[in-house]
Amino acid sequence: DVIRMIETVDKEFGRLDILCNNAGVNSNRNIYDMTLEDWQRVQNTNITGAFLCSKYAIPVMKRNHYGRIIMTSSVTAQQGALFGQVHYASTKGAQQSFAKTLARTVALDGITVNCVAPGVIDTDMVQVLGPEVLHDLAEQTPLGRLGTPQDIANAVAFLASEKASFITGQVLTVDGAFV
């Protein structure tokens, strides 16, 4: 599917400028309740998916000596997950290491690779925590609110722009000073 996706973009547009590795899943499990299948599902989606998309996008980007690869990581890579979701946090740390190393690998090909690390963002994924927990998390955030999807979109748009042409191998934390 990934190969077909990249081939379709290449055939239709003749180039690929921006790849945003944004697919991500989580499950509310701690290590005591986690099965190997739980672990593998999160690993496969969050890091293996990013690896495959990047691997097959890079040759198309190299042809034009231009590209932006942006990973959606998380502040859990820096502090650990809130509720023991070791599978999720480990993939987010892996994404940051992957981006830093890939940035060094493809820099001379005109490709930048960076991560956006959201804090607590008001999405369906965090709504399961319930209103009381979300209220507490907003109060723990120095800016006094949860982040919005638009906050993350703004950071991604910046990293995809020419304004970020000399930024690569970096993690842009967007968390209202939560971490």
C-alpha positions as CSV (number, residue, x, y, z in Angstrom):
1,D,0.0,0.0,0.0
2,V,2.8,2.4,0.8
3,I,4.6,1.7,-2.5
4,R,1.3,2.2,-4.4
5,M,0.7,5.5,-2.5
6,I,4.1,6.9,-3.4
7,E,3.9,5.7,-7.0
8,T,0.5,7.3,-7.4
9,V,1.8,10.7,-6.0
10,D,4.8,10.5,-8.2
11,K,2.8,9.6,-11.3
12,E,0.2,12.2,-10.7
13,F,2.4,15.1,-9.6
14,G,5.9,14.1,-10.8
15,R,7.3,14.9,-7.4
16,L,6.8,14.6,-3.7
17,D,7.8,17.6,-1.5
18,I,6.3,16.9,1.9
19,L,5.7,13.7,3.8
20,C,4.0,14.0,7.2
21,N,4.3,10.8,9.1
22,N,1.3,11.4,11.3
23,A,-0.3,8.0,11.7
24,G,-0.5,7.0,15.3
25,V,-2.4,4.7,17.6
26,N,-2.4,4.1,21.4
27,S,-4.3,1.8,23.7
28,N,-4.9,2.4,27.4
29,R,-2.8,-0.4,28.7
30,N,0.0,-0.6,31.1
31,I,2.8,-3.2,30.8
32,Y,1.0,-5.6,33.2
33,D,-2.1,-5.8,31.0
34,M,-0.4,-5.4,27.6
35,T,-0.2,-8.4,25.2
36,L,2.4,-8.9,22.6
37,E,-0.3,-8.1,20.0
38,D,-1.0,-4.7,21.7
39,W,2.7,-3.9,21.7
40,Q,3.2,-4.9,18.0
41,R,0.1,-3.0,16.8
42,V,1.4,0.3,18.3
43,Q,5.0,-0.4,17.1
44,N,3.8,-1.3,13.6
45,T,1.6,1.8,13.2
46,N,3.7,4.4,14.9
47,I,7.3,3.6,13.9
48,T,7.2,0.9,11.2
49,G,4.7,2.9,9.2
50,A,6.9,6.0,9.4
51,F,9.9,3.9,8.3
52,L,8.1,2.5,5.3
53,C,6.6,5.8,4.2
54,S,10.0,7.5,4.5
55,K,11.9,4.7,2.8
56,Y,9.8,4.9,-0.3
57,A,9.3,8.7,-0.4
58,I,13.0,9.5,-0.2
59,P,13.9,8.3,-3.8
60,V,11.2,10.6,-5.2
61,M,12.4,13.5,-3.1
62,K,16.0,12.9,-4.0
63,R,15.2,13.2,-7.7
64,N,14.2,16.8,-7.2
65,H,16.9,17.4,-4.5
66,Y,14.1,18.6,-2.2
67,G,11.9,17.3,0.5
68,R,10.5,17.7,4.0
69,I,9.8,14.8,6.2
70,I,7.9,15.6,9.4
71,M,7.2,13.1,12.2
72,T,4.5,13.5,14.7
73,S,6.1,12.4,18.0
74,S,5.0,13.3,21.5
75,V,6.3,14.8,24.7
76,T,6.0,11.2,26.1
77,A,9.3,10.6,24.4
78,Q,10.9,13.1,26.9
79,Q,8.9,12.3,30.0
80,G,7.2,9.0,29.6
81,A,3.5,8.4,29.1
82,L,1.0,9.6,31.8
83,F,-0.7,6.2,32.4
84,G,1.9,3.5,31.8
85,Q,1.5,3.2,28.0
86,V,5.1,2.1,27.5
87,H,4.3,0.9,24.0
88,Y,3.2,4.3,22.9
89,A,6.0,6.3,24.6
90,S,8.6,4.0,23.2
91,T,7.5,4.5,19.6
92,K,7.5,8.3,20.1
93,G,11.1,8.1,21.4
94,A,12.0,5.9,18.4
95,Q,10.4,8.5,16.1
96,Q,12.7,11.2,17.4
97,S,15.8,9.0,17.1
98,F,14.7,7.9,13.6
99,A,14.3,11.6,12.6
100,K,17.6,12.7,13.9
101,T,19.5,9.9,12.2
102,L,17.5,10.1,8.9
103,A,18.1,13.9,8.9
104,R,21.9,13.3,8.8
105,T,21.5,10.6,6.2
106,V,19.5,12.6,3.6
107,A,20.7,16.2,4.3
108,L,23.0,16.3,1.2
109,D,20.0,15.3,-0.9
110,G,18.1,18.5,0.0
111,I,15.8,16.7,2.4
112,T,15.1,17.9,6.0
113,V,13.6,15.6,8.6
114,N,12.1,16.9,11.9
115,C,9.6,16.0,14.6
116,V,6.8,17.9,16.1
117,A,6.2,16.7,19.7
118,P,2.7,17.7,20.9
119,G,1.8,17.9,24.5
120,V,-1.7,17.3,25.6
121,I,-3.9,18.2,22.6
122,D,-7.6,18.3,22.7
123,T,-8.4,15.4,20.4
124,D,-10.5,12.3,20.5
125,M,-7.5,10.3,21.8
126,V,-7.3,12.3,25.0
127,Q,-11.1,12.8,25.5
128,V,-11.2,9.3,26.8
129,L,-9.4,10.5,29.9
130,G,-12.6,12.3,31.0
131,P,-13.4,16.0,31.8
132,E,-11.8,16.0,35.3
133,V,-8.5,14.7,34.1
134,L,-8.4,17.0,31.1
135,H,-9.2,20.0,33.4
136,D,-6.3,19.0,35.7
137,L,-4.0,18.6,32.7
138,A,-5.0,22.1,31.4
139,E,-4.2,23.5,34.8
140,Q,-0.8,21.8,34.9
141,T,0.0,23.5,31.5
142,P,1.6,26.9,32.2
143,L,-0.4,28.4,29.3
144,G,-3.5,27.3,31.1
145,R,-5.2,25.3,28.3
146,L,-4.9,22.1,26.3
147,G,-3.3,22.4,22.8
148,T,-5.5,22.4,19.7
149,P,-5.0,20.5,16.5
150,Q,-4.4,23.9,14.9
151,D,-1.5,24.5,17.2
152,I,0.1,21.4,15.8
153,A,-0.8,22.2,12.2
154,N,0.9,25.5,12.5
155,A,4.2,23.9,13.7
156,V,4.0,21.3,10.9
157,A,3.3,24.1,8.3
158,F,6.4,26.0,9.6
159,L,8.6,22.9,9.3
160,A,7.3,22.2,5.8
161,S,8.0,25.8,4.7
162,E,11.1,27.5,3.3
163,K,11.4,29.4,6.6
164,A,12.6,26.1,8.1
165,S,15.1,25.3,5.3
166,F,18.1,25.2,7.7
167,I,16.3,23.2,10.4
168,T,16.8,19.5,10.3
169,G,17.2,16.7,12.9
170,Q,15.2,18.7,15.5
171,V,12.3,18.1,17.8
172,L,9.8,21.1,18.0
173,T,7.9,20.7,21.2
174,V,4.4,22.2,21.1
175,D,3.1,21.8,24.6
176,G,2.4,25.1,26.3
177,A,5.4,24.5,28.5
178,F,3.8,21.3,29.9
179,V,7.2,19.4,30.0
